[in-house]
């Protein structure tokens, strides 16, 4: 970093351990580099546009749901399906 602004931050223990681990293994040269990379990734994620095909599909499905809200899937069922997919992928 050519110029920088100093921040004082507090991290929960698990995140602090993750920062230290990345420095101790040599993936990063300093704690500041780990934090800067994390913030850079958040900025990149915020600026990453949604794929037009995905956006169109989401809009179509939203319109379908608005036309018939009773046809939706309860969140508990969605979570159960996602958990099953996660378990299958891990196996």
Secondary structure, 3 states (H helix, E strand, C coil): CCCCCCCCCCCCHHHHHHHHHHHHCCCCCCHHHHHHHHHHHHHHHHHCCCCHHHHHHHHHHHHHHHHCHHHCCCHHHHHHHHHHHHHHHHC
